Amino acid sequence: MKIKTIILLLISLLFTSSCGDTLKFRKVDAREFPADPKERVKKNMEEGRGFRLSNVGKGNTNYDFANSNPLWRATLDTLDFMPLVSANYSGGVVITDWYSENNSPKESIKISVRFLTNEIRSDALDIDIFVKECEINSSNCKINKSGNELSAELTLSILKKAALYEKERVEKYKKDNPYTISTPTKEKDKKK
């Protein structure tokens, strides 16, 4: 009972201490602010006053998920010719199934992509390529981890696509939010 009383007393002190004369209003001249609402918003955003609640109230039903990450999207687009076993966005892993072309049924490959960071840079991806070679009319197969050339080509292809997707995203963001000064990634960095 004493603990509840103490907690209630502390909460009431917290609320009453915030009711002091900290809320002072300054008089402003209406001539200092533009009459056009868009100009007022632009001026307030430039001065650091006010805030924006993304697309609230615009009726937009586009939900951002993994497709908002350009590196993830570029990886899935690059590997779209192969069947996927697992694509775990929260775990940062994409694993394909064994894939072989029709003209080489005794050899197949499997690709595993791990995301080390969401930033578009050369060390953001860890790509492992496994090659399975089987003897004809036999269940005897050897699996080797190899493909340094293919891994480098895949990394380069994914990074190029991701850079294009990021450029498109920044341009779209600038078009949708003309009053903001920085790009979405810079705003996220400021919050950290």
N, C-alpha and C positions, 0 to 999 in steps of 0.2 A: 504494500500500500504506500509505503514511504517513497519507493522508487517511482511509482506512477505520479505521485504528487510532485516530486522533484522534476521529473520530465515535463509535466504540464506547466510548472512554474518557469522552466527554462524556455519552453516554446512561447509562452506568453510574453516573456521578457524580450525574446527575439522579435516578435511581431510589434510590440510597443516601441522598441528602440528604432524600428524603421519608420515610424510615424512622425519623426521629428520634422524640423523645417528643412529637410534635405531636398524636398521637392519645390524648388524655387523656380518660378516661371519668369523668363525675361521678356520684356516687351520687344516686339519686332515691328519693323515698318513694312507694310504690305508692298511698298515699291521695291523692296530688296529682292522679292521673289517673283519669278516670271508667272504670268497668268496661265500659260499653257501647261497642263499637267505633265506632259512628256518632258518639257524643259525643266520643270521642278524636280521630277524624278532624276533626270540626268544630273542636275546640279547637286542634289542630295547625295547621289551615288558617288560623284566625284569628290565631294567633301567628306565622305565617309559616314554620312548620317543615313539612317534608315536601313532596311534590309529587304531581301527578296526571298520569297518562299517558292523557289524554282518555278514550277508551272501550275501552282495551285489556282484553281478556279478557271483555268483555260479549257477545261473539258478534255484534256489530253489523256488518252488511254494507253499510251505507249509506256510499257514497263521496262526499265533497264534491268538487265540481268547480266549474264556472262557476255552477251553481245556488246556490252559497253566497254569491255576490255579488248582493245585492239589486238593485243598479242594472242589472246585466247581465240578470238575470231579468225585471225590470220592462220593459226595452226589448224583449226578445223577446216577452213577453206582449202588449205594446202593438202591436207590428208583426206579430202572428201572422196577420193577414188577408192579408198580402202575401207573395209568394214571395221567398225569400232567395237572393241570389247568393253572398254570403260572410258568414260569422259567425265571426270570428277572435277568440277570447277573449284569447289572448296578445298579439295586436296591438292589441286594443281597438277593433275596427271591426266594424260591422254594415252591410251594403249590401244593399238590396232590388233585385229585378228591376223592370223597367218594369211599372207596374200601371195598368189603366184599368177603369172600370166598364162594364157592358154598354151603358148609355145614352149614353156619350160615347166612342166608339171612336177619335175623332181626337185625343183628349188623354189623356196618361198621365203618371204621376209616378214618380220614383225617389227613394228616401230613403237618405241616408248618415249614419250615426251614429258619431262618434268619441268615445271615453271619454278625458277628460283627467285624471280622477282617479276612484278608487273610492268616494270620499266622496259622500254624498247631499247635494248642494248645487246651486244654480242654475247655476254655471259648470262643472259636472262634464261636461256634454255639449256637443258641437259637432254640431249637426244641419244638414245641407245638404239642400235639397229641389230637385230638378230637374224642370222641367215640359217635356214634349215635345209640341209641337203640330204635327200633320200635316194637310196638305190632303187633302180627300176624293179617293180614287182616284189618289193621287200618292205618290211616295216622297219628296217634298219635305217635310222636317221641320225645325222650329226647336227647339233645346233652350235653355232659359233657366234660370238659377239664380234661384229666387224662393221665395216662400212664407214670408215672415216671420211672418205670422199662424199658419199651420199649424205652423211650426217652434216657435213659442211654445206653442201648444196641446199639441203632442207632448211638449215638454220638461216642461210642467206635469203632464201625464198620467203620464209616466214617473216623475217625482219623487214624485208622490202614491203610486203603486203601490210604488215602492222604499221609501218611508217605512213603508208598511204591512208589507211583507215584512221589513224590519229590525225592526220592533216584534214581529212574530211570532217572528223568530229569537231575539231577546233573551228573550222569554217562554219559548220552548222551552228555551233554554240554562239559564235559571234553574230550570226544572222538572227538567231532566236532571242538573244539577249544583247541588244546593241548598246545598252547603257553600262555594261560592265567593262572594266578596264583590263582585267587579266583573264587568262584561259582557265578552264575547269581544273586542270592539274595543278596550276599555281595556287588556286584557291584552296585545294585540298592540302597542299603543302603548308599554307599559312595556318590552317586549323591545327596542324600537328604541333 
